[in-house]
């Protein structure tokens, strides 16, 4: 029987070489896929940034509107209160009573 160890070593070397080549091809494909994914995701990320900015502006507008509505209501209540107080103070003022009689 002949010694086949050399033959087996050569076959193992060739199989390892094929594995390395396949691994290199696999890594290249993975890199290409990642680049394609990044290329496809960039417009979507830009749209997401724009939508988030729009949401921020809408939230700011809502806050400003709420603050202005509250300020308007407070100002109207203050005017009403001031008018009622002014009307009462004129009616309670003895000078205004004497002016009304004339």
C-alpha positions as CSV (number, residue, x, y, z in Angstrom):
1,X,0.0,0.0,0.0
2,X,1.3,3.3,-0.9
3,X,1.7,6.4,1.3
4,X,-1.1,8.9,0.5
5,X,-0.3,11.5,3.1
6,X,1.2,13.9,0.6
7,X,-1.9,13.5,-1.6
8,X,-4.1,14.3,1.4
9,X,-2.0,17.3,2.4
10,X,-2.3,18.6,-1.2
11,X,-6.1,18.1,-1.2
12,X,-6.4,19.8,2.2
13,X,-4.3,22.7,0.9
14,X,-6.5,23.1,-2.2
15,X,-9.7,22.9,-0.1
16,X,-8.3,25.5,2.3
17,X,-7.4,27.7,-0.7
18,X,-11.0,27.4,-2.1
19,X,-12.4,28.2,1.4
20,X,-10.2,31.3,1.6
21,X,-11.3,32.4,-1.9
22,X,-15.0,31.9,-1.1
23,X,-14.5,33.8,2.2
24,X,-12.9,36.7,0.3
25,X,-15.8,36.7,-2.2
26,X,-18.3,36.6,0.7
27,X,-16.6,39.6,2.4
28,X,-16.7,41.6,-0.9
29,X,-20.4,40.9,-1.3
30,X,-21.1,41.9,2.2
31,X,-19.3,45.1,1.7
32,X,-21.2,45.8,-1.5
33,X,-24.5,45.1,0.3
34,X,-23.6,47.4,3.1
35,X,-22.8,50.2,0.6
36,X,-26.0,49.6,-1.2
37,X,-28.0,49.7,2.0
38,X,-26.3,53.0,3.0
39,X,-27.1,54.4,-0.4
40,X,-30.7,53.4,-0.1
41,X,-31.1,54.6,3.5
42,X,-29.6,58.1,3.1
43,X,-32.7,59.6,1.4
44,X,-34.9,57.9,4.0
45,X,-32.8,59.3,6.8
46,X,-33.0,62.8,5.2
47,X,-36.8,62.5,5.0
48,X,-36.9,61.4,8.6
49,X,-34.8,64.4,9.7
50,X,-37.2,66.7,7.8
51,X,-40.3,65.1,9.4
52,X,-38.8,65.5,12.8
53,X,-38.0,69.1,12.1
54,X,-41.6,69.6,11.0
55,X,-42.9,68.0,14.2
56,X,-40.7,70.3,16.2
57,X,-42.0,73.4,14.4
58,X,-45.6,72.2,14.8
59,X,-45.1,71.6,18.5
60,X,-43.6,75.0,18.9
61,X,-46.5,76.6,17.1
62,X,-49.0,74.7,19.3
63,X,-47.2,75.9,22.4
64,X,-47.1,79.5,21.2
65,X,-50.8,79.4,20.3
66,X,-51.7,78.0,23.7
67,X,-49.6,80.7,25.4
68,X,-51.2,83.4,23.3
69,X,-54.7,82.1,24.0
70,X,-54.0,82.0,27.7
71,X,-52.5,85.5,27.7
72,X,-55.5,86.8,25.7
73,X,-57.9,85.2,28.2
74,X,-56.0,86.7,31.1
75,X,-55.9,90.1,29.5
76,X,-59.6,90.0,28.8
77,X,-60.4,88.9,32.4
78,X,-58.1,91.7,33.7
79,X,-59.9,94.3,31.5
80,X,-63.3,93.0,32.6
81,X,-62.2,93.1,36.3
82,X,-60.7,96.5,35.9
83,X,-63.8,97.8,34.2
84,X,-66.0,96.4,36.9
85,X,-63.8,97.8,39.6
86,X,-63.7,101.2,37.9
87,X,-67.5,101.2,37.6
88,X,-67.9,100.3,41.3
89,X,-65.3,102.9,42.5
90,X,-67.0,105.6,40.5
91,X,-70.4,104.6,42.0
92,X,-68.9,104.6,45.5
93,X,-67.1,107.8,45.1
94,X,-69.0,110.7,46.7
95,X,-67.7,113.1,44.0
96,X,-69.2,110.9,41.3
97,X,-72.5,110.9,43.1
98,X,-72.6,114.6,43.3
99,X,-71.6,114.9,39.7
100,X,-74.4,112.6,38.7
101,X,-77.0,114.7,40.6
102,X,-76.1,117.9,38.7
